[in-house]
Amino acid sequence: MLKLYGGARSRASIVQWYLEELEVPYEFVKLDMQAGEHRQPQYLAINPIGKVPAIVDGDFQLWESGAILLYLADKYGKSAQSPEQRAKLAQWVLFANATLGPGIFGEENREREMPVLMTALNEIFERQPFLLGNEFTVADVAVGSILSYIPILLKLDLSPYPAVLNYMKQISERPAFQKSIGGRN
Ligand SMILES: N[C@@H](CCC(=O)N[C@@H](CS)C(=O)NCC(=O)O)C(=O)O
């Protein structure tokens, strides 16, 4: 069975959300990160950088949440994707981790970046329910996770972005979300 390595409160929840969406059976291997289990040789053999999440799927090992999401979409996603469709998914996954996350959670960037990013997302969600249109995809897991961490980690006023708030509400009601990010305590 696929193994997902993560900490109690970590970005492993993003991958867990997508595994739940895909209904892929998995075992969550919860590392005691306070005790430094992610720095022990056993885990460094899976991810030499010593960060979570990582997965082991048969003989295949992979780390970096974005890479894991795209792998899962390719391997377990329900519809075959053309190179162009795969590139669009990669675009949003990379945007989530390289642009949206740092723009919101990097304090030094927030004032400048957040209005630009959130205004653009708000305009998209005014037109359509999900990032790629009417269908929920891995792009929504990547971007939706970052958005969902805003109220968990920060006190920011998102009222200027009502379509984003509505999107966050819709995704937070998904059963797979509830079993992962939404189940944090
Ligand atoms: N870009 C990486 C970030 C991974 C990351 O920073 N994970 C944190 C937990 S959320 C971690 O492992 N921290 C432990 C450490 O840095 O020692 C990803 O998305 O997978």
The ligand as an ORCA input file, in Angstrom:
! r2SCAN-3c Opt
* xyz 0 1
  N       8.345     22.661     -0.571
  C       8.232     21.545      0.334
  C       8.231     22.064      1.753
  C       8.407     20.938      2.744
  C       8.508     21.462      4.164
  O       9.085     22.519      4.437
  N       7.968     20.667      5.094
  C       8.054     21.013      6.500
  C       6.771     20.571      7.217
  S       5.338     21.374      6.601
  C       9.172     20.232      7.137
  O       9.412     19.095      6.782
  N       9.848     20.838      8.095
  C      10.840     20.170      8.859
  C      12.174     20.811      8.826
  O      12.378     21.731      8.040
  O      13.022     20.372      9.597
  C       6.957     20.748      0.007
  O       5.972     21.367     -0.408
  O       6.958     19.513      0.145
*
